[in-house]
Amino acid sequence: MNEPRDPENVTEVRPDSVEEVLPPDPVQEDSGADDDVQTDAGADLAWLWPILRTSGIVAAILALALGPFIAIVAAKAVRRRGRRTQGAPAVRVAGGWDEYVDAAVDAGRGAPRALTRSEIAAAYATDSGPLLAEHADRAVFAGGTTTLDEADEFWRIVDEERRRLARENGFWRRVLATVSLRSFIRPLAPTKGRRERTAGRGQRGAAQRAHTTS
């Protein structure tokens, strides 16, 4: 008679050569992912640096090329502001006349020599030139009677004439007139001191004539 046998539990024997594999450290995984992101970002921006470098070089070249022209435009603006705002009303009117002549010279009109204001206005043949000549003569030779309002009105007409002179030429001629140096070297332009002395002589002459008449 066969006797029942106890159940056998089979136990797996691990060989000595097997090593236990540890799970990866989560911190190390995150660090590796961050490095990949930074590398990708650096690769994405790599194309930008050559463009920025080229743009900087082009900007420097343009600044060197356009710098003298910008300086001329700025110098004319400073000169125009000084003529418009400095001195007595009669001096400002005389400065406005100089501004009108300078605008005409830069636009290609001849630089007048030894001509009266009326003759200059006739030579330039602009719409308000004769009116400007008349008002400038009256302000210079009777400067004490010129008011600030009259000086402002004179300059308003001067600005209109400047715009009219600019519109007479094409675009490129207008650009050339803007950066022209002809008005800086014309021999007729008097200094502020000369304008004041001329106005003073006009006032004294008017006073002498009035005294003689009386």
Contacts in CASP RR format, 6 or more apart in sequence:
PFRMAT RR
TARGET T0000
AUTHOR 0000-0000-0000
METHOD contacts of the structure
MODEL  1
MNEPRDPENVTEVRPDSVEEVLPPDPVQEDSGADDDVQTDAGADLAWLWP
ILRTSGIVAAILALALGPFIAIVAAKAVRRRGRRTQGAPAVRVAGGWDEY
VDAAVDAGRGAPRALTRSEIAAAYATDSGPLLAEHADRAVFAGGTTTLDE
ADEFWRIVDEERRRLARENGFWRRVLATVSLRSFIRPLAPTKGRRERTAG
RGQRGAAQRAHTTS
69 179 0 8 1.000
72 178 0 8 1.000
72 179 0 8 1.000
72 180 0 8 1.000
72 181 0 8 1.000
73 178 0 8 1.000
73 179 0 8 1.000
75 184 0 8 1.000
76 183 0 8 1.000
80 99 0 8 1.000
83 92 0 8 1.000
83 95 0 8 1.000
83 96 0 8 1.000
83 98 0 8 1.000
83 99 0 8 1.000
84 92 0 8 1.000
84 95 0 8 1.000
84 96 0 8 1.000
84 99 0 8 1.000
84 155 0 8 1.000
85 92 0 8 1.000
86 92 0 8 1.000
86 192 0 8 1.000
87 192 0 8 1.000
87 196 0 8 1.000
88 143 0 8 1.000
88 144 0 8 1.000
88 146 0 8 1.000
88 196 0 8 1.000
88 199 0 8 1.000
89 139 0 8 1.000
89 143 0 8 1.000
89 144 0 8 1.000
89 146 0 8 1.000
89 147 0 8 1.000
89 148 0 8 1.000
89 150 0 8 1.000
89 151 0 8 1.000
90 139 0 8 1.000
90 140 0 8 1.000
90 143 0 8 1.000
90 144 0 8 1.000
90 146 0 8 1.000
90 151 0 8 1.000
90 199 0 8 1.000
91 192 0 8 1.000
91 195 0 8 1.000
91 196 0 8 1.000
91 199 0 8 1.000
92 151 0 8 1.000
92 154 0 8 1.000
92 155 0 8 1.000
93 135 0 8 1.000
93 136 0 8 1.000
93 139 0 8 1.000
93 140 0 8 1.000
93 146 0 8 1.000
93 150 0 8 1.000
93 151 0 8 1.000
93 154 0 8 1.000
94 136 0 8 1.000
94 139 0 8 1.000
94 140 0 8 1.000
94 190 0 8 1.000
94 195 0 8 1.000
94 198 0 8 1.000
94 199 0 8 1.000
95 195 0 8 1.000
96 132 0 8 1.000
96 136 0 8 1.000
96 154 0 8 1.000
96 155 0 8 1.000
96 158 0 8 1.000
97 117 0 8 1.000
97 132 0 8 1.000
97 133 0 8 1.000
97 136 0 8 1.000
97 158 0 8 1.000
98 189 0 8 1.000
98 190 0 8 1.000
99 155 0 8 1.000
99 158 0 8 1.000
99 162 0 8 1.000
100 129 0 8 1.000
100 132 0 8 1.000
100 158 0 8 1.000
100 161 0 8 1.000
100 162 0 8 1.000
101 112 0 8 1.000
101 120 0 8 1.000
101 183 0 8 1.000
101 186 0 8 1.000
101 188 0 8 1.000
101 189 0 8 1.000
102 183 0 8 1.000
102 186 0 8 1.000
102 189 0 8 1.000
103 158 0 8 1.000
103 161 0 8 1.000
103 162 0 8 1.000
103 165 0 8 1.000
103 166 0 8 1.000
103 183 0 8 1.000
104 110 0 8 1.000
104 124 0 8 1.000
104 126 0 8 1.000
104 165 0 8 1.000
105 111 0 8 1.000
105 180 0 8 1.000
105 182 0 8 1.000
105 183 0 8 1.000
105 186 0 8 1.000
106 177 0 8 1.000
106 178 0 8 1.000
106 180 0 8 1.000
106 182 0 8 1.000
106 183 0 8 1.000
107 165 0 8 1.000
107 166 0 8 1.000
107 168 0 8 1.000
107 169 0 8 1.000
107 173 0 8 1.000
107 177 0 8 1.000
108 177 0 8 1.000
108 180 0 8 1.000
108 182 0 8 1.000
109 123 0 8 1.000
109 124 0 8 1.000
109 165 0 8 1.000
110 123 0 8 1.000
111 182 0 8 1.000
111 186 0 8 1.000
111 187 0 8 1.000
111 188 0 8 1.000
112 119 0 8 1.000
112 120 0 8 1.000
112 123 0 8 1.000
112 188 0 8 1.000
113 187 0 8 1.000
113 188 0 8 1.000
115 123 0 8 1.000
116 133 0 8 1.000
117 132 0 8 1.000
117 133 0 8 1.000
117 136 0 8 1.000
117 137 0 8 1.000
118 130 0 8 1.000
118 133 0 8 1.000
118 134 0 8 1.000
118 137 0 8 1.000
120 133 0 8 1.000
121 129 0 8 1.000
121 130 0 8 1.000
121 132 0 8 1.000
121 133 0 8 1.000
122 130 0 8 1.000
126 161 0 8 1.000
126 164 0 8 1.000
126 165 0 8 1.000
127 161 0 8 1.000
127 164 0 8 1.000
128 157 0 8 1.000
128 160 0 8 1.000
128 161 0 8 1.000
129 161 0 8 1.000
131 157 0 8 1.000
132 154 0 8 1.000
132 157 0 8 1.000
132 158 0 8 1.000
132 161 0 8 1.000
135 150 0 8 1.000
135 154 0 8 1.000
136 154 0 8 1.000
138 146 0 8 1.000
139 146 0 8 1.000
139 150 0 8 1.000
139 151 0 8 1.000
139 154 0 8 1.000
139 199 0 8 1.000
140 195 0 8 1.000
140 198 0 8 1.000
140 199 0 8 1.000
140 202 0 8 1.000
141 199 0 8 1.000
141 202 0 8 1.000
141 203 0 8 1.000
141 205 0 8 1.000
141 206 0 8 1.000
142 202 0 8 1.000
142 203 0 8 1.000
142 206 0 8 1.000
143 199 0 8 1.000
143 200 0 8 1.000
143 202 0 8 1.000
143 203 0 8 1.000
144 199 0 8 1.000
144 203 0 8 1.000
165 177 0 8 1.000
166 174 0 8 1.000
166 177 0 8 1.000
167 174 0 8 1.000
169 177 0 8 1.000
183 189 0 8 1.000
190 198 0 8 1.000
END
